[in-house]
Amino acid sequence: MLTSHIRLARDGRVGLITIDRGARFNSLDVATARDLRRAGLQMARDEDVRAVVLRGVGGAFCSGADLKYIASGGDEAELAYLTPSERAVPEGYGERFKQILEYLHSTISEIRRAPKPFIAAVDGVAAAGGFGLAMSCDLVFVSPRASFEWAYGKTALSGAESSTFLLPRLVGLRRAMELMLLNPRVDAHKAVDLGLATAVLPADAFDAAVVAEARTIADGPTPAFATAKALINQAAGIDRLDHHLALELQHLVRSADSDEFKEGLRAFLEKRAAAFNA
């Protein structure tokens, strides 16, 4: 099934969600974020699906919200639901981010609550919101060309898509601050060392290898896995995730309306480093 740029498929008891927007590094506009949420809900609640693989096409996993879409002002019709009909859609980039992130945050929340494993297959870059989306999955398999990058600071954004919640839980406080402040691009093997990824799988058969891992899990005791996942979530404080996602959204919308973000966005579009203190 193709909806917008999201493809759904089944391989036995394994569900496959593919972000198919390779020309834009699998970034998310409103329609793609909305359809990703629909796909996540469908796979999470389909009892015949016992494990789900989330992946991208074209040598990328996901690069988060589509900044070119944000810069263009988005789609006024798609933004209308945020605003009572008698008022115009508020100005500012924050409102343009808001709708994308509301869909994406709902997807991330569903992944963490789902009574089955979600597996990220990262073959290429996972940056900003794509980084957060990968972190929200239960397992993360990577190809040798995979990389992870915080990236928010390049455009003066504060971070969202679960990144400020899950990152310190996965790598520890000091490493989380390093990844945020210094913004290194983390390669596949380093990602495994840090705890961001589960294992590196061969590049020449990556998709097949990930699906094989998913099939093994799907053949396991799904109800027991679901209970154990819920208990591990509770032990890790994941019950606070929805509250934290709301805070991330609030602060990112505010930072997206700042002068620093305007400079960061211009720098992104002009393919140069931002001059925040010029």
Phi, psi and omega per residue, in radians:
M1 nan 2.351 3.108
L2 -2.020 2.067 3.049
T3 -2.216 2.038 -3.040
S4 0.971 -2.066 3.135
H5 -2.018 0.482 3.109
I6 -2.034 2.197 3.100
R7 -1.939 2.405 3.084
L8 -2.020 2.460 3.087
A9 -2.665 2.940 3.089
R10 -2.239 2.466 2.971
D11 -2.204 1.565 -3.011
G12 1.105 -2.144 -3.136
R13 -1.648 0.201 3.096
V14 -1.779 2.192 3.042
G15 -1.586 2.485 -3.123
L16 -2.147 2.123 3.038
I17 -1.980 2.136 -3.100
T18 -2.103 2.181 3.007
I19 -1.468 1.994 -3.005
D20 -2.014 1.272 3.121
R21 -2.449 0.871 -2.986
G22 -1.054 -0.526 -3.139
A23 -1.118 -0.368 3.107
R24 -2.051 0.537 3.116
F25 0.962 0.593 3.128
N26 0.966 0.593 3.015
S27 -1.309 2.901 -2.971
L28 -2.005 2.062 2.848
D29 -1.572 -3.069 -3.054
V30 -1.085 -0.815 -3.082
A31 -1.080 -0.720 -3.133
T32 -1.196 -0.734 3.100
A33 -1.096 -0.710 3.114
R34 -1.094 -0.776 -3.097
D35 -1.287 -0.511 3.028
L36 -1.114 -0.728 3.096
R37 -1.070 -0.782 3.124
R38 -1.052 -0.753 3.141
A39 -1.119 -0.749 3.122
G40 -1.077 -0.768 3.107
L41 -1.080 -0.783 -3.108
Q42 -1.079 -0.824 -3.113
M43 -1.201 -0.651 -3.133
A44 -1.137 -0.554 -3.015
R45 -1.804 -0.057 3.091
D46 -1.424 1.934 -3.059
E47 -1.208 -0.307 3.079
D48 -1.378 -0.268 3.084
V49 -1.643 2.144 -3.037
R50 -1.941 -0.123 3.017
A51 -2.782 2.593 -3.053
V52 -2.238 2.309 3.050
V53 -1.863 2.247 3.098
L54 -1.954 2.196 -3.044
R55 -2.578 2.965 3.066
G56 -2.138 3.055 3.133
V57 -1.992 2.921 2.932
G58 1.212 0.537 3.101
G59 1.305 0.447 3.055
A60 -2.529 2.632 3.010
F61 -1.584 -1.204 3.085
C62 -2.904 2.447 3.138
S63 -1.937 0.326 3.060
G64 1.456 -2.717 -3.127
A65 -1.099 2.493 -3.113
D66 -1.347 1.840 -3.070
L67 -1.211 -0.506 3.068
K68 -1.179 -0.659 3.064
Y69 -1.122 -0.761 3.104
I70 -1.054 -0.812 -3.094
A71 -1.107 -0.554 -3.129
S72 -1.316 -0.164 -3.117
G73 1.710 -0.038 3.122
G74 1.243 -2.812 -3.121
D75 -1.991 1.988 -3.062
E76 -1.026 -0.641 3.138
A77 -1.134 -0.685 3.133
E78 -1.226 -0.505 3.142
L79 -1.415 -0.227 -2.948
A80 -1.082 -0.519 -3.062
Y81 -1.157 -0.343 -3.133
L82 -1.306 -0.231 -2.955
T83 -2.263 2.352 3.046
P84 -0.926 2.573 -2.984
S85 -1.070 -0.441 -3.098
E86 -1.427 -0.108 3.141
R87 -2.057 2.619 3.081
A88 -1.290 2.764 3.056
V89 -1.108 2.252 -3.111
P90 -1.008 2.599 3.078
E91 -1.303 2.865 3.038
G92 1.948 2.604 3.137
Y93 -1.193 -0.477 -3.102
G94 -1.001 -0.731 3.127
E95 -1.152 -0.525 3.124
R96 -1.251 -0.661 3.041
F97 -1.173 -0.619 -2.912
K98 -1.012 -0.790 -3.073
Q99 -1.201 -0.710 3.085
I100 -1.022 -0.822 -3.051
L101 -1.245 -0.553 3.087
E102 -1.080 -0.733 3.077
Y103 -1.169 -0.795 -3.075
L104 -1.191 -0.687 3.088
H105 -1.107 -0.675 3.084
S106 -1.099 -0.686 3.095
T107 -1.078 -0.809 -3.125
I108 -1.094 -0.742 3.095
S109 -1.061 -0.733 3.139
E110 -1.138 -0.697 3.112
I111 -1.030 -0.787 -3.110
R112 -1.221 -0.552 -3.132
R113 -1.494 -0.322 -3.006
A114 -1.002 2.386 -3.130
P115 -1.444 0.730 3.130
K116 -2.838 2.784 -3.139
P117 -1.311 2.417 2.932
F118 -1.881 2.324 -3.041
I119 -2.122 2.122 3.057
A120 -1.515 2.286 3.051
A121 -1.910 1.767 -3.003
V122 -1.781 1.864 -3.136
D123 -2.135 1.382 -3.027
G124 2.220 -2.713 -3.009
V125 -1.399 2.406 2.933
A126 -2.188 1.834 -3.021
A127 -2.235 2.623 3.093
A128 0.865 -2.092 -3.112
G129 -1.064 -0.516 3.060
G130 -1.177 -0.591 3.046
F131 -1.082 -0.861 3.134
G132 -1.100 -0.696 3.133
L133 -1.093 -0.756 3.097
A134 -1.114 -0.764 -3.129
M135 -1.075 -0.505 -3.098
S136 -1.274 -0.280 -3.124
C137 -1.357 2.805 -3.069
D138 -1.344 -0.621 3.047
L139 -2.289 2.614 3.120
V140 -2.316 1.856 3.050
F141 -1.683 2.449 -3.053
V142 -2.233 2.608 2.964
S143 -1.579 2.924 3.133
P144 -1.066 -0.374 3.135
R145 -1.631 0.139 3.106
A146 -1.241 2.618 3.013
S147 -2.634 2.687 -3.133
F148 -2.175 2.433 -3.135
E149 -2.586 2.306 3.083
W150 -1.030 -0.999 2.925
A151 1.236 -0.371 -3.079
Y152 -1.013 -0.697 -3.070
G153 -1.095 -0.393 3.133
K154 -1.081 -0.478 3.130
T155 -2.060 0.326 3.058
A156 1.138 0.582 3.050
L157 -1.732 2.674 -2.992
S158 -1.540 -0.195 -3.126
G159 1.809 2.448 3.133
A160 -2.749 -2.781 3.107
E161 0.954 0.674 3.085
S162 1.337 -0.001 -2.993
S163 -1.103 -0.723 -3.114
T164 -1.352 -0.223 3.111
F165 -1.591 -0.863 -3.013
L166 -1.474 -0.551 -3.048
L167 -1.014 -0.883 3.131
P168 -1.157 -0.442 3.080
R169 -1.260 -0.519 -3.120
L170 -1.504 -0.692 -2.995
V171 -2.062 -0.131 -3.080
G172 1.639 2.791 -3.041
L173 -1.083 -0.840 -3.056
R174 -1.124 -0.776 3.114
R175 -1.144 -0.662 3.119
A176 -1.071 -0.738 3.115
M177 -1.144 -0.651 3.098
E178 -1.088 -0.816 -3.115
L179 -1.151 -0.560 3.134
M180 -1.345 -0.840 -3.018
L181 -1.388 -0.691 -3.080
L182 -1.655 -0.344 3.045
N183 0.905 0.876 3.067
P184 -1.233 2.676 2.961
R185 -1.547 2.019 -3.032
V186 -1.613 2.129 -3.118
D187 -1.395 3.102 -2.992
A188 -1.061 -0.854 -3.080
H189 -1.201 -0.668 3.073
K190 -1.122 -0.642 3.120
A191 -1.074 -0.690 3.076
V192 -1.138 -0.775 3.139
D193 -1.042 -0.662 -3.090
L194 -1.375 -0.323 -3.064
G195 1.675 0.172 3.084
L196 -1.410 -0.430 -3.088
A197 -2.311 2.781 -3.082
T198 -1.520 -0.876 -3.094
A199 -2.845 2.710 3.030
V200 -1.647 2.215 3.132
L201 -1.949 2.725 -3.034
P202 -1.033 2.424 -3.087
A203 -1.178 -0.612 -3.015
D204 -1.322 -0.195 3.104
A205 -2.485 0.678 -2.970
F206 -1.108 -0.935 -3.092
D207 -1.010 -0.775 -3.134
A208 -1.124 -0.657 -3.135
A209 -1.176 -0.704 3.108
V210 -1.133 -0.778 3.132
V211 -1.096 -0.656 3.093
A212 -1.073 -0.734 3.075
E213 -1.099 -0.731 -3.140
A214 -1.138 -0.665 3.110
R215 -1.095 -0.721 3.114
T216 -1.032 -0.754 3.118
I217 -1.176 -0.735 -3.124
A218 -1.105 -0.442 3.101
D219 -1.441 -0.068 -3.111
G220 -1.497 -3.015 -3.090
P221 -1.415 1.486 -3.028
T222 -0.944 -0.812 3.133
P223 -1.050 -0.687 3.118
A224 -1.170 -0.712 3.075
F225 -1.054 -0.720 -3.114
A226 -1.097 -0.757 3.131
T227 -1.147 -0.775 3.130
A228 -1.103 -0.705 3.096
K229 -1.060 -0.766 3.133
A230 -1.096 -0.693 -3.141
L231 -1.212 -0.704 3.095
I232 -1.139 -0.718 3.057
N233 -0.975 -0.779 -3.125
Q234 -1.127 -0.748 -3.133
A235 -1.117 -0.562 -3.113
A236 -1.555 0.040 3.123
G237 1.341 0.385 -3.107
I238 -1.195 -0.283 3.067
D239 -1.094 -0.265 3.100
R240 -1.611 -0.003 -3.021
L241 -1.055 -0.807 -3.075
D242 -1.076 -0.706 3.088
H243 -1.077 -0.739 -3.116
H244 -1.205 -0.675 3.084
L245 -1.034 -0.678 3.110
A246 -1.111 -0.703 3.096
L247 -1.160 -0.747 3.100
E248 -1.019 -0.769 -3.141
L249 -1.085 -0.797 -3.129
Q250 -1.021 -0.812 -3.070
H251 -1.323 -0.625 3.115
L252 -1.170 -0.695 3.089
V253 -1.028 -0.723 3.124
R254 -1.135 -0.773 -3.120
S255 -1.199 -0.521 3.124
A256 -1.220 -0.323 3.103
D257 -1.636 0.117 -3.088
S258 -1.519 2.808 3.059
D259 -1.127 -0.574 3.128
E260 -1.113 -0.698 3.103
F261 -1.132 -0.676 3.107
K262 -0.994 -0.748 3.100
E263 -1.167 -0.756 3.128
G264 -1.081 -0.686 3.120
L265 -1.185 -0.742 3.084
R266 -1.049 -0.753 -3.140
A267 -1.105 -0.705 3.103
F268 -1.063 -0.817 -3.104
L269 -1.189 -0.547 -3.131
E270 -1.601 0.018 3.090
K271 0.988 0.911 3.098
R272 -2.435 2.932 3.053
A273 -1.297 2.465 3.121
A274 -1.273 2.574 3.089
A275 -1.988 1.430 -3.015
F276 -1.257 -0.469 -3.078
N277 -1.967 0.392 -3.118
A278 -1.277 nan nan
